[in-house]
Amino acid sequence: MSALGRQHDAALARLIAAGDRTAFVQMMRHHNRRLYRLARAVLRDDAEAEDALQEAYLAAYKAIGGYRAQASLATWLSRLVLNECMGRQRRQARRNNVAPMFSMTDSDGTEHDMADTEGADAPDEALQRSEIRALLERKLDALPQAYRVVFVLRCVEELSVEETAQYLDIPEATVRSRHFRARSMLRESLARALDLAEGEVFSFGGARCDRIVEAVLAKIDR
């Protein structure tokens, strides 16, 4: 983070710590989309992601007096979000008496933005985009968590390797390996879905068959 960036983040944090609600709203609006996507990538549930983000913001509001700009405000907030998400997973795991699916600290070794821009599309194009996005989200949700989170930050939010490593507090080499593996798994999953769908292209069901036969017979009778 640049010196200017540190100064800006520190100044904003001081305003929030002093009770400036406008500054707090500014911070939330600036980081909302990225942090929501981060929470959504971990929790795989829209409502849970929103709740987790709200709780993380509340934690940030209470703790921001201790922010010293050693990391960017974005990184500091992202770690609060991840902590909240992991806490929710641990609580859910205890309730289910199972272990959390995947540790974010495991050391194993420009896509298009998926934001909603359907307003300018024709209705049929909007529906197609919605269906494609839903398919991608389902396949992405099926990835192991560590890969899913890196994919969202790198491909959806278009963060650099360095930024992603800072957000997640993991080595850059780990970011690269997880990103590569996530893309590979996603391609394989989408390819399987495409293979299954090929036989259904231009589907010709019984109703269509009956309609054609009846139309031809009607024309003959005329």
VOPAGU-2260 file (C-alpha; in pm, 1 decimal, decimal comma):
REM VOPAGU-2260
SITE   aa  ch    i         X         Y         Z
SITE  MET   A    0       0,0       0,0       0,0
SITE  SER   A    1     134,8     344,1     -91,0
SITE  ALA   A    2     208,6     612,9     166,1
SITE  LEU   A    3     -79,6     817,4      25,7
SITE  GLY   A    4    -311,8     519,1      58,2
SITE  ARG   A    5    -205,2     464,7     418,9
SITE  GLN   A    6    -268,0     830,9     497,9
SITE  HIS   A    7    -615,1     818,8     340,4
SITE  ASP   A    8    -709,6     498,7     524,1
SITE  ALA   A    9    -576,0     632,4     854,9
SITE  ALA   A   10    -763,6     960,2     813,7
SITE  LEU   A   11   -1088,1     780,0     730,9
SITE  ALA   A   12   -1043,0     549,4    1028,0
SITE  ARG   A   13    -989,4     846,2    1259,7
SITE  LEU   A   14   -1310,7    1008,9    1138,6
SITE  ILE   A   15   -1505,9     687,8    1198,5
SITE  ALA   A   16   -1350,1     640,1    1541,5
SITE  ALA   A   17   -1457,4     995,6    1624,9
SITE  GLY   A   18   -1817,6     904,3    1545,1
SITE  ASP   A   19   -1846,0    1039,1    1190,3
SITE  ARG   A   20   -2133,9     830,2    1049,0
SITE  THR   A   21   -2090,1     977,6     700,3
SITE  ALA   A   22   -1733,3     848,2     691,5
SITE  PHE   A   23   -1850,4     506,8     810,4
SITE  VAL   A   24   -2116,3     493,5     539,1
SITE  GLN   A   25   -1855,5     598,8     282,8
SITE  MET   A   26   -1629,3     315,3     393,7
SITE  MET   A   27   -1907,8      57,5     375,6
SITE  ARG   A   28   -2026,8     165,4      32,3
SITE  HIS   A   29   -1672,7     164,1    -102,8
SITE  HIS   A   30   -1598,3    -190,7      16,9
SITE  ASN   A   31   -1945,2    -348,0      15,3
SITE  ARG   A   32   -1939,0    -539,4    -311,5
SITE  ARG   A   33   -1595,3    -693,1    -268,6
SITE  LEU   A   34   -1650,7    -790,2      92,7
SITE  TYR   A   35   -1994,3    -934,9      18,7
SITE  ARG   A   36   -1847,5   -1149,0    -257,4
SITE  LEU   A   37   -1573,5   -1262,9     -22,4
SITE  ALA   A   38   -1830,8   -1364,2     240,3
SITE  ARG   A   39   -2050,8   -1526,7     -23,1
SITE  ALA   A   40   -1755,1   -1727,7    -154,1
SITE  VAL   A   41   -1692,9   -1867,9     193,0
SITE  LEU   A   42   -2049,3   -1924,5     312,3
SITE  ARG   A   43   -2222,9   -2013,2     -18,1
SITE  ASP   A   44   -2547,0   -1852,2      97,4
SITE  ASP   A   45   -2671,8   -1503,6       8,8
SITE  ALA   A   46   -2849,5   -1430,1     337,0
SITE  GLU   A   47   -2567,1   -1570,3     550,9
SITE  ALA   A   48   -2314,4   -1362,2     356,7
SITE  GLU   A   49   -2515,5   -1045,4     418,0
SITE  ASP   A   50   -2546,8   -1122,0     788,8
SITE  ALA   A   51   -2175,9   -1198,9     817,7
SITE  LEU   A   52   -2082,9    -876,4     641,8
SITE  GLN   A   53   -2307,6    -674,6     873,0
SITE  GLU   A   54   -2151,0    -834,8    1179,9
SITE  ALA   A   55   -1802,1    -769,9    1042,0
SITE  TYR   A   56   -1888,0    -402,7     990,9
SITE  LEU   A   57   -2013,7    -381,2    1347,8
SITE  ALA   A   58   -1686,0    -534,0    1466,6
SITE  ALA   A   59   -1495,1    -285,7    1250,0
SITE  TYR   A   60   -1689,3       6,7    1395,6
SITE  LYS   A   61   -1603,8    -102,8    1747,9
SITE  ALA   A   62   -1237,1    -177,8    1676,1
SITE  ILE   A   63   -1144,0      93,3    1428,1
SITE  GLY   A   64    -993,5     313,0    1697,6
SITE  GLY   A   65    -710,3      58,5    1706,6
SITE  TYR   A   66    -650,3      62,2    1330,4
SITE  ARG   A   67    -293,0     176,4    1260,7
SITE  ALA   A   68    -278,1     146,3     879,5
SITE  GLN   A   69     -10,6    -123,6     888,6
SITE  ALA   A   70    -229,2    -301,8     631,4
SITE  SER   A   71    -475,0    -132,9     397,7
SITE  LEU   A   72    -824,4     -71,8     528,2
SITE  ALA   A   73    -950,7    -313,4     262,5
SITE  THR   A   74    -722,7    -587,6     392,3
SITE  TRP   A   75    -812,1    -514,8     754,8
SITE  LEU   A   76   -1183,9    -532,7     673,8
SITE  SER   A   77   -1143,7    -848,8     468,4
SITE  ARG   A   78    -984,2   -1026,0     762,0
SITE  LEU   A   79   -1270,3    -922,4     986,8
SITE  VAL   A   80   -1512,4   -1063,1     731,4
SITE  LEU   A   81   -1316,1   -1387,9     705,0
SITE  ASN   A   82   -1302,7   -1417,8    1083,9
SITE  GLU   A   83   -1679,3   -1373,0    1103,4
SITE  CYS   A   84   -1736,8   -1628,0     827,4
SITE  MET   A   85   -1504,3   -1881,4     987,2
SITE  GLY   A   86   -1672,3   -1830,0    1321,9
SITE  ARG   A   87   -2007,9   -1901,8    1164,7
SITE  GLN   A   88   -1870,7   -2215,3    1001,8
SITE  ARG   A   89   -1724,9   -2337,0    1330,1
SITE  ARG   A   90   -2054,0   -2276,9    1509,7
SITE  GLN   A   91   -2244,2   -2455,3    1235,7
SITE  ALA   A   92   -1993,7   -2740,6    1246,1
SITE  ARG   A   93   -2043,2   -2779,6    1619,6
SITE  ARG   A   94   -2417,4   -2782,9    1568,1
SITE  ASN   A   95   -2381,8   -3047,5    1301,4
SITE  ASN   A   96   -2106,2   -3228,0    1492,4
SITE  VAL   A   97   -1883,7   -3224,2    1185,4
SITE  ALA   A   98   -1556,5   -3051,1    1107,0
SITE  PRO   A   99   -1546,8   -2739,0     890,7
SITE  MET   A  100   -1507,8   -2825,7     526,6
SITE  PHE   A  101   -1176,8   -2658,6     450,5
SITE  SER   A  102    -919,7   -2452,5     635,3
SITE  MET   A  103    -841,6   -2112,4     487,9
SITE  THR   A  104    -485,3   -2142,1     615,0
SITE  ASP   A  105    -410,9   -2466,1     432,5
SITE  SER   A  106     -73,9   -2420,3     259,4
SITE  ASP   A  107    -128,9   -2637,5     -47,4
SITE  GLY   A  108      45,6   -2577,1    -292,5
SITE  THR   A  109    -947,6   -1078,4   -1690,6
SITE  GLU   A  110   -1254,4   -1277,5   -1649,5
SITE  HIS   A  111   -1577,1   -1083,5   -1703,4
SITE  ASP   A  112   -1738,8    -928,0   -1400,0
SITE  MET   A  113   -2045,3   -1126,5   -1287,8
SITE  ALA   A  114   -2234,4    -824,1   -1155,5
SITE  ASP   A  115   -2594,1    -782,0   -1263,2
SITE  THR   A  116   -2603,5    -572,0   -1581,6
SITE  GLU   A  117   -2914,9    -715,3   -1734,4
SITE  GLY   A  118   -3108,4    -391,3   -1748,9
SITE  ALA   A  119   -2980,0    -307,1   -2097,3
SITE  ASP   A  120   -3050,6    -653,7   -2242,7
SITE  ALA   A  121   -3356,2    -772,8   -2425,2
SITE  PRO   A  122   -3575,4    -997,1   -2203,9
SITE  ASP   A  123   -3458,2   -1320,8   -2366,8
SITE  GLU   A  124   -3092,9   -1215,7   -2340,9
SITE  ALA   A  125   -3144,7   -1118,3   -1978,2
SITE  LEU   A  126   -3290,9   -1462,6   -1907,3
SITE  GLN   A  127   -2999,3   -1634,1   -2078,5
SITE  ARG   A  128   -2748,1   -1427,6   -1881,5
SITE  SER   A  129   -2933,3   -1508,4   -1561,7
SITE  GLU   A  130   -2930,7   -1881,1   -1636,9
SITE  ILE   A  131   -2560,8   -1877,3   -1728,6
SITE  ARG   A  132   -2474,3   -1683,5   -1413,6
SITE  ALA   A  133   -2677,8   -1925,1   -1201,0
SITE  LEU   A  134   -2491,8   -2219,2   -1355,8
SITE  LEU   A  135   -2153,5   -2056,7   -1291,5
SITE  GLU   A  136   -2249,8   -1977,8    -932,6
SITE  ARG   A  137   -2361,5   -2337,3    -871,5
SITE  LYS   A  138   -2038,1   -2474,8   -1013,2
SITE  LEU   A  139   -1833,8   -2221,6    -818,8
SITE  ASP   A  140   -2017,0   -2309,0    -496,8
SITE  ALA   A  141   -1916,5   -2672,5    -553,0
SITE  LEU   A  142   -1543,0   -2590,4    -543,4
SITE  PRO   A  143   -1351,7   -2644,5    -217,8
SITE  GLN   A  144   -1360,0   -2326,3     -12,2
SITE  ALA   A  145    -992,1   -2233,0     -33,2
SITE  TYR   A  146   -1001,6   -2243,7    -414,3
SITE  ARG   A  147   -1342,9   -2078,4    -436,7
SITE  VAL   A  148   -1235,5   -1775,3    -233,0
SITE  VAL   A  149    -918,8   -1722,4    -435,4
SITE  PHE   A  150   -1113,6   -1754,1    -760,8
SITE  VAL   A  151   -1365,8   -1490,9    -651,0
SITE  LEU   A  152   -1097,7   -1243,5    -548,3
SITE  ARG   A  153    -880,1   -1301,6    -855,3
SITE  CYS   A  154   -1139,7   -1349,6   -1131,3
SITE  VAL   A  155   -1457,5   -1182,7   -1011,3
SITE  GLU   A  156   -1306,2    -892,5    -818,2
SITE  GLU   A  157    -994,9    -887,3   -1040,9
SITE  LEU   A  158    -748,5    -841,4    -755,5
SITE  SER   A  159    -382,2    -895,4    -826,4
SITE  VAL   A  160    -192,8   -1193,8    -686,8
SITE  GLU   A  161     -28,5    -964,2    -433,6
SITE  GLU   A  162    -357,5    -810,5    -321,1
SITE  THR   A  163    -523,2   -1149,8    -289,0
SITE  ALA   A  164    -233,0   -1280,9     -82,3
SITE  GLN   A  165    -263,1    -979,7     148,7
SITE  TYR   A  166    -639,4   -1020,6     183,4
SITE  LEU   A  167    -612,4   -1387,2     276,1
SITE  ASP   A  168    -276,0   -1370,7     454,6
SITE  ILE   A  169    -130,1   -1652,4     244,6
SITE  PRO   A  170     181,9   -1669,0      22,2
SITE  GLU   A  171     157,3   -1543,7    -334,6
SITE  ALA   A  172     264,5   -1886,7    -460,3
SITE  THR   A  173     -37,3   -2035,8    -283,8
SITE  VAL   A  174    -264,1   -1782,2    -451,0
SITE  ARG   A  175    -126,2   -1879,0    -792,4
SITE  SER   A  176    -161,5   -2252,0    -733,9
SITE  ARG   A  177    -514,6   -2224,5    -594,5
SITE  HIS   A  178    -621,1   -1991,5    -875,0
SITE  PHE   A  179    -487,3   -2231,3   -1138,4
SITE  ARG   A  180    -651,5   -2530,0    -971,9
SITE  ALA   A  181    -983,3   -2347,7    -926,9
SITE  ARG   A  182    -995,0   -2254,7   -1295,5
SITE  SER   A  183    -912,8   -2611,5   -1393,1
SITE  MET   A  184   -1183,1   -2760,2   -1169,3
SITE  LEU   A  185   -1437,9   -2505,1   -1289,0
SITE  ARG   A  186   -1360,9   -2576,7   -1654,7
SITE  GLU   A  187   -1393,8   -2951,5   -1596,0
SITE  SER   A  188   -1724,2   -2908,0   -1414,1
SITE  LEU   A  189   -1868,6   -2680,9   -1683,5
SITE  ALA   A  190   -1749,5   -2918,3   -1955,2
SITE  ARG   A  191   -1933,3   -3207,6   -1789,0
SITE  ALA   A  192   -2248,1   -2997,8   -1766,9
SITE  LEU   A  193   -2214,2   -2911,5   -2135,2
SITE  ASP   A  194   -2167,8   -3277,5   -2230,1
SITE  LEU   A  195   -2486,4   -3368,7   -2042,6
SITE  ALA   A  196   -2678,4   -3087,2   -2208,4
SITE  GLU   A  197   -2570,2   -3161,3   -2566,6
SITE  GLY   A  198   -2833,4   -3428,2   -2615,2
SITE  GLU   A  199   -3105,2   -3185,0   -2512,1
SITE  VAL   A  200   -3019,7   -2910,1   -2761,0
SITE  PHE   A  201   -3321,0   -2822,9   -2979,6
SITE  SER   A  202   -3525,2   -3069,2   -2775,4
SITE  PHE   A  203   -3802,4   -3244,9   -2963,4
SITE  GLY   A  204   -4060,5   -3357,4   -2713,4
SITE  GLY   A  205   -4386,1   -3541,9   -2768,9
SITE  ALA   A  206   -4596,0   -3223,2   -2779,8
SITE  ARG   A  207   -4388,8   -3077,1   -3061,4
SITE  CYS   A  208   -4405,6   -3407,6   -3250,5
SITE  ASP   A  209   -4783,8   -3421,2   -3215,4
SITE  ARG   A  210   -4819,4   -3060,2   -3325,1
SITE  ILE   A  211   -4619,8   -3113,0   -3644,1
SITE  VAL   A  212   -4803,7   -3432,3   -3736,0
SITE  GLU   A  213   -5142,8   -3272,7   -3675,2
SITE  ALA   A  214   -5052,3   -2964,1   -3876,8
SITE  VAL   A  215   -4939,6   -3172,5   -4173,9
SITE  LEU   A  216   -5253,0   -3388,1   -4161,9
SITE  ALA   A  217   -5466,8   -3074,0   -4142,2
SITE  LYS   A  218   -5299,3   -2935,0   -4451,5
SITE  ILE   A  219   -5351,0   -3260,7   -4636,6
SITE  ASP   A  220   -5718,5   -3265,5   -4543,2
SITE  ARG   A  221   -5759,1   -2914,6   -4675,1
